């Protein structure tokens, strides 16, 4: 699996990865595009997750993760997958 990060202006980072058929992965709505929002607080993470969840479907609720982040994934009403991340 390939993962790439491209730093751009304003301290933002574009990240990309691939799907591997050899590992049984298939591209479909919900995994073809993922946007990651890295926020400054748990409250902001919860607010954004809640707004994106309206009319969508929850994939992973916001929770503290073993790698030290507060993180969750949601599929919005338009079929775009969002990761919401707050690094501790």
N, C-alpha and C positions, 0 to 999 in steps of 0.2 A: 504494500500500500504506500502511496506517495502522499506526502503532506507538504504544502508550501505556504510560506508567509511572505507577504510583500508589504513592508512599511510604506505608508503614503503620508501626505501632508496632515498636519494637525495632530500627530501622534496616533493616527488610525492605522490599523493593520488589516489588509485583505488576506484571507486564509482560504486555501483550497485543498481538496483531497479527491481521490478517485474511488470508483466502485469497482470491485473485482468479481467478475463472473466466476473465477476459479474458487472463490470463497462463498459462492451461492448468493452474492449480492446482485440485486436488479434495480436499475434506475426506474423510479415511478414518482408520481406526485407525492410529495411529502419528504422525499429524500433527494430529489434532484437539485434543490437549492436550500441552503440553510444560512440564515443570517444570525450572527452572534452580536448581542448587545452586552458590552462590558460596562457596568454601572458602578456608582460610588457608594451605594448603601443597599441594605437588605430591603428597606422600605421602597426604594425606587425599583428594585428588582421585582418585588411583589406587585407593585402598581402596574408595571409594564407587562408582566406575565398575565395578570388579571385582564388587562385591556386586550391583549392578543388572544386570550382564551375565549373571549366573547364571540360566539358563533363558530368557534373552532373546536379542536379536540386536544385534550391534554395528552402528552406523551410521557413526560416525567415531571412530577410536581416539584416545585422549588424545595430544595433541601440542602443541608450541609453535606458536603462531599468529603471523602477521605483525603483528597488532594488539597484541602484547605479552602475550597471555594463554596459559595452558596450558589446553586446552579439548578436550572430546570430547562425543559424543552416543551414547546407547544407548537401544534400545527394550526395556523390561523384559518379564518373562514375562506381565504383565497388559495389555500393549499401550499402556503409557504411555511417552512419549518423555521422556528426561531429558537436559539439558545439564549437564555438570559443568564448572565454570569456576574457575580460579585466576588472578586478575589479578596481574601482576608488580608 
